[in-house]
Amino acid sequence: MITVSEAEQIILSHRKDFGVEYVPFLAARGRVLAENIAADRDLPPYDRVTMDGIAIQYSDYEAGCRTFQIVATQAAGDPPPTELYSSFIIHHSSFIKPCIEVMTGAARSSATDTIIPYEHLHIADGIAHIKHEPVLPGQNVHVQGTDRRKGDTVISAGQIIGPTQINMAAAVGKSELLVKKLPRVVILSSGDELVDVTDTPLPYQIRRSNNYSTYTVLRHYGIEALMLHLPDDLDAIRREVARLQTEFDVIILSGGVSMGKFDYIPQALEDTGVQMHFHKVRQRPGKPFWFGTFGERGVVFALPGNPVSTFMCLHRYVLPWLETSLGFPPAPPACAVLAKSVRFEPQMVYYIQVKLRQDAEARLWAEPLEGRGSGDFANLLDTDAFLELPMDRTEFEAGEVFRVLRFKK
């Protein structure tokens, strides 16, 4: 049996690179960007009006003018007028000057430089009078290129693509994005006691569920895994595992890896050329966890069949491996404060199920809800995370801080 730390190091040392591919930008959410995205023009691309109101020449205001004749109205998307006086019909006076009525998002006319919002004006019969002062030169104008210049990198490679990245990709005309390619994954359940979700189990059978929870977790990363079931038959397992090694990058198994008479998975994996790197980890739940590799980049995670064990090992080992392989930005381990003292005597790392809460000082507290062992997956409904208690001690006091693995967001 190896330690949790050793298991983690071995698994992460076998991270893989599955290449890159272009995908439509609207299908890229949750993927890892594999290219730098540059602005195809200045941002904003023109001097942008930021308030509904009127556009004036500040020099007119500076000279004492407070009353303006509206000579044009410009909506966002309209070409800006290039001069003001062609429509100015009131007798020229130092007390009345022309202006343009403008809407938010419009391109500032080169004949104006300052925007006064409606809230600061009284408008009647096409005449706008300033009722609020002072007016500042250039106010309410978002100047061209002040956010980014043409050619500037607006999204750096290595980011996880979310709504803000999609927003910027659309703004710079990137309808396709180069992203890290996802591995081909198959999820295998095993055991003759398991029937399909649509079947009515006999009194000595149960419905398959670990495969569905694993599938759902992987869907968060955009992975559409294939799900298959293996009987408790060594030859059948060998044939299927050998075939799947030619089609998939990642094989995730649940069950059949312990010491039972019909736990054929480890033997079948080794018989078909999968190199075992470890079998059994000093942890509870999830001790009979098996990890191996095949070919140039194939990996096998053979997880214990008890539902809580499968779920914990998936979050503790499989997902960190996947995120590292895909180039996710590294994140420091999350921690929480133990809310109630716990005693655990076996010399193993203990992953205790906890309910999380945050107090007024933003401290994250973990309330233990231990359940009834690794088969009690109903307890997962009432909890949010696993708290990782180290194996070098037996007493864990309330108020101590430990690593936390969240499985609910």
PyMOL commands that set and color helices and strands:
alter all, ss='L'
color gray80, all
select helices_A, chain A and resi 4-13+25-27+58-62+85-87+118-120+163-171+210-219+234-245+265-271+307-326+377-382
alter helices_A, ss='H'
color red, helices_A
select strands_A, chain A and resi 20-24+37-38+48-49+53-56+67-74+96-102+114-117+121-124+127-130+141-142+153-155+176-180+185-190+194-195+206-207+226-230+250-254+275-279+283-284+290-294+298-303+335-338+342-343+349-358+364-368+385-389+395-396+401-406
alter strands_A, ss='S'
color yellow, strands_A
deselect
rebuild
show_as cartoon
